[in-house]
Amino acid sequence: MTVDCLIEDTRWADLKLETLAEAAVAAALDGVGLEPSVWDVSLMACDDARIAVLNADFRGKPQPTNVLSWPVQERGAAVAGETPLPPDPADPELGDIAIAWDTCAAEAEAAGITMAAHTTHLIVHATLHLLGYDHERDADATLMEGLETQILGNMGLSDPYKD
């Protein structure tokens, strides 16, 4: 597995983002039954200003967000709550992720968790998006959040959806 990291905001370097991202992507892939060594993901670590431009360009929402993802192929399930279509090992590129320091840091502080734990969760979340999981429909959200909780638990991290 390769996680190709582009660090645009140097604050990410202190977090050892490359190592954290490799672990998060591998855990997400393993958590859905995929061999991590087969797949590739690109990750851009930026700030709120950069992600706001991306959010405006790709989602029509001109404000910062914590993480964005662009799957190479649409894999979403046609029926709510069903498992998305698996990726084709002949095309190992899953897609791209962008993550914003400012929003992530503010969310981690508000939740009383470490930046590393929150970033790990967001990378797991974004990787699941690359695999076709989503949270637009209630049944899909239940499936995706359950997977995230299980994957993060396997990594020794707490349930991000717990009240």
matplotlib code that plots the C-alpha trace (Angstrom):
import matplotlib.pyplot as plt

x = [0.0, 1.1, -0.2, 1.3, 1.4, 1.7, 2.1, 1.1, 0.8, 3.9, 2.0, 1.1, 4.8, 5.0, 2.1, 4.1, 1.2, 2.8, 3.1, -0.4, -2.0, -0.4, -1.8, -5.2, -5.6, -4.3, -6.7, -9.6, -8.8, -8.2, -11.5, -13.5, -11.5, -9.1, -5.4, -3.8, -0.6, -2.6, -4.1, -2.9, -4.3, -3.1, -3.4, -3.0, -2.5, -3.5, -5.1, -8.6, -8.1, -7.0, -9.8, -12.4, -11.4, -11.6, -14.9, -16.3, -14.9, -16.1, -19.1, -20.3, -19.8, -17.3, -16.3, -13.7, -14.4, -12.3, -11.8, -12.7, -12.4, -12.5, -12.9, -11.4, -14.6, -18.1, -18.7, -21.7, -24.4, -27.6, -29.6, -29.3, -27.3, -25.7, -22.0, -20.5, -19.0, -15.4, -12.6, -10.8, -7.2, -6.2, -6.6, -5.1, -5.6, -8.5, -8.5, -7.5, -8.1, -7.6, -7.5, -7.4, -5.3, -7.3, -10.7, -9.3, -7.4, -10.5, -12.7, -10.1, -9.9, -13.7, -14.0, -11.2, -9.2, -5.7, -5.1, -3.6, -6.8, -9.1, -6.9, -6.8, -10.6, -11.0, -8.5, -10.4, -13.6, -12.3, -10.8, -14.2, -15.6, -13.0, -14.4, -18.0, -19.3, -21.4, -23.6, -26.3, -29.0, -29.7, -28.9, -25.7, -24.7, -25.4, -23.2, -20.4, -20.4, -20.4, -17.3, -15.5, -16.2, -15.0, -11.8, -10.9, -11.6, -9.2, -6.6, -7.2, -9.2, -12.6, -15.9, -16.2, -20.0, -20.5, -22.6]
y = [0.0, 3.5, 6.7, 9.5, 12.5, 16.1, 18.4, 21.9, 23.1, 22.5, 22.1, 18.5, 17.5, 17.6, 15.1, 12.6, 12.5, 10.0, 7.3, 8.1, 8.1, 4.7, 3.2, 4.7, 3.7, 0.2, -0.3, 0.9, -1.4, -4.3, -3.5, -4.1, -7.2, -5.8, -6.5, -3.1, -3.8, -3.8, -0.2, 3.4, 6.6, 10.2, 12.6, 16.3, 18.0, 21.6, 24.5, 25.8, 28.4, 25.7, 23.2, 26.0, 26.5, 22.8, 22.5, 25.4, 24.0, 20.4, 20.7, 24.2, 24.9, 27.9, 27.2, 25.1, 21.5, 18.9, 16.3, 15.8, 12.7, 12.0, 8.3, 7.2, 5.2, 5.4, 2.2, 3.2, 0.6, 0.9, -0.2, 1.7, -0.1, -2.6, -3.0, -1.0, -2.6, -3.8, -2.1, -3.8, -4.9, -4.3, -0.6, -0.1, 3.7, 4.4, 8.2, 11.4, 12.8, 16.4, 17.2, 20.7, 21.5, 24.4, 22.6, 19.3, 21.0, 23.0, 19.8, 17.8, 20.5, 20.8, 17.0, 16.8, 14.3, 14.4, 15.7, 12.3, 10.5, 12.9, 12.8, 9.0, 9.0, 11.4, 9.5, 6.2, 8.0, 9.4, 6.0, 4.4, 7.1, 6.2, 2.6, 3.7, 4.0, 7.1, 8.6, 10.4, 7.7, 6.6, 2.9, 3.8, 6.0, 3.2, 0.9, 3.4, 4.6, 1.0, 0.2, 3.3, 2.5, -1.1, 0.0, 2.7, 0.3, -2.2, 0.7, 1.4, 4.6, 5.4, 5.5, 9.0, 8.6, 7.8, 10.4]
z = [0.0, -0.8, 0.8, -1.3, 1.1, -0.1, 2.9, 2.0, 5.6, 7.7, 10.9, 9.7, 9.8, 13.6, 13.7, 11.6, 9.2, 6.7, 9.4, 10.8, 7.4, 6.4, 9.6, 9.2, 5.5, 6.2, 9.1, 7.0, 4.2, 6.5, 8.3, 5.1, 4.2, 1.6, 1.6, 2.3, 0.2, -3.0, -2.9, -3.3, -1.9, -2.3, 0.7, 0.7, 4.1, 3.9, 5.8, 5.9, 3.1, 0.7, 1.6, 1.4, -2.3, -2.9, -1.1, -3.3, -6.5, -6.0, -3.7, -4.2, -0.5, -0.2, 3.4, 5.2, 6.1, 7.9, 5.1, 1.5, -0.6, -4.4, -5.3, -8.6, -9.3, -7.9, -5.9, -3.8, -3.1, -5.1, -2.0, 1.2, 3.9, 1.5, 1.1, -1.8, -4.9, -4.2, -6.0, -8.8, -7.9, -11.5, -10.8, -7.4, -7.2, -4.8, -5.0, -3.2, 0.2, 1.4, 5.1, 6.7, 9.8, 11.2, 11.2, 12.4, 15.3, 16.4, 16.3, 18.2, 20.9, 21.1, 21.5, 24.1, 22.0, 20.5, 17.1, 16.1, 17.2, 15.3, 12.2, 12.3, 12.4, 9.5, 7.3, 8.1, 7.3, 4.0, 3.0, 3.5, 1.2, -1.4, -1.1, -1.8, 1.8, 2.5, 5.1, 3.0, 3.7, 7.2, 6.5, 4.8, 7.7, 10.1, 8.1, 7.7, 11.3, 12.6, 10.4, 11.6, 15.2, 14.7, 12.8, 15.3, 18.2, 16.6, 16.6, 20.3, 19.6, 21.1, 19.3, 17.7, 17.5, 21.2, 23.0]

ax = plt.figure().add_subplot(projection="3d")
ax.plot(x, y, z, "-o")
ax.set_aspect("equal")
plt.show()
